[in-house]
Amino acid sequence: MSVTVTVDTAKLDQIIAALPKEKIVRFVADGVEYGLYQEMGTSRMSARPFMSPAVEAVRGGFNQAFNGIDSLMQAEAVVDKTAFDIEAGAKINAPVDTGALRSSIHVTPDRP
């Protein structure tokens, strides 16, 4: 049995076309060298994801909020809220450590 899903992206395409060439980007990153190893695991340690579950937790709300956007300011507000929600979720999901990992998770408009 096959299922066909049709997604109407016309509104999103209009918003993207109206946006200035400068993109609205926020990065959520950790500031420790071992964060990636916690997230992905190594040959000696199983993965303990904290960032990807935080992203998945806000994906539905982001998609829903983005459908109602009419202006660049609204788009920026949705992106900001989403980034800070991901930051909060990642801090909650971060494996217990000395606190360095959790306290290093942050949002930035520039590449970390």
C-alpha positions in Angstrom: 0.0 0.0 0.0 1.4 3.4 -0.9 0.4 6.8 0.5 0.8 10.1 -1.3 1.2 13.2 0.8 0.8 16.6 -0.8 2.2 19.6 1.0 1.1 23.1 0.0 4.2 25.3 0.4 2.8 28.3 -1.5 2.6 30.6 1.6 6.1 29.6 2.7 7.4 30.3 -0.8 5.8 33.7 -0.8 7.4 34.6 2.6 10.8 33.3 1.5 10.5 35.3 -1.8 9.7 38.5 0.2 12.5 38.1 2.6 15.6 40.1 2.1 18.7 38.3 0.8 19.9 38.2 4.4 18.6 35.1 6.1 17.1 34.9 9.5 19.5 32.4 11.1 20.0 31.4 14.7 22.5 28.7 15.9 22.0 26.6 19.0 25.3 25.2 20.0 27.2 23.9 23.0 30.6 25.4 23.9 32.4 22.2 25.0 34.5 19.9 22.8 32.8 16.8 23.9 29.2 17.8 23.1 29.3 16.2 19.7 30.5 12.9 21.2 27.6 13.0 23.7 25.1 13.6 20.9 26.5 11.1 18.4 28.4 8.6 20.5 31.8 7.1 19.8 33.2 3.6 19.2 33.5 3.3 23.0 30.4 5.1 24.2 26.7 5.0 23.1 25.0 8.2 22.0 23.2 10.3 24.6 21.4 12.7 22.3 20.3 16.0 23.8 20.1 18.4 20.9 18.2 16.4 18.3 15.4 15.5 20.8 15.1 19.2 21.6 14.8 20.1 17.9 12.2 17.4 17.3 10.1 18.6 20.3 9.6 22.1 18.8 9.4 21.1 15.1 5.5 20.9 15.1 5.0 24.2 16.8 7.5 25.9 14.5 5.8 24.6 11.4 2.4 25.7 12.8 3.6 29.1 13.8 5.4 29.6 10.5 2.2 29.1 8.6 0.7 32.2 10.2 3.5 34.6 9.4 2.8 37.8 7.5 5.9 39.9 8.0 9.6 39.7 8.4 9.3 40.8 12.1 7.0 37.8 12.7 9.3 35.4 11.0 12.2 36.7 13.1 10.2 36.3 16.3 9.2 32.7 15.4 12.9 31.8 14.6 14.0 33.4 17.9 11.4 31.7 20.0 12.2 28.4 18.3 15.9 28.7 18.9 15.4 29.6 22.6 13.0 26.7 23.0 15.6 24.3 21.5 18.2 25.8 23.9 15.9 25.1 26.9 15.1 21.6 25.7 18.8 20.8 25.1 19.7 22.0 28.6 17.0 19.7 30.1 18.1 16.7 27.9 21.8 17.2 28.4 23.5 14.2 30.1 24.4 14.8 33.7 28.0 16.1 33.9 29.9 18.7 35.8 27.5 21.3 34.5 29.9 22.5 31.8 27.8 21.0 29.0 24.5 22.4 30.1 25.7 25.8 30.9 27.5 26.1 27.6 24.4 25.6 25.4 23.5 28.9 23.9 21.8 30.6 21.0 23.7 32.9 18.7 22.9 34.7 15.4 26.5 34.0 14.2 28.1 30.7 13.5 29.4 29.2 16.8 
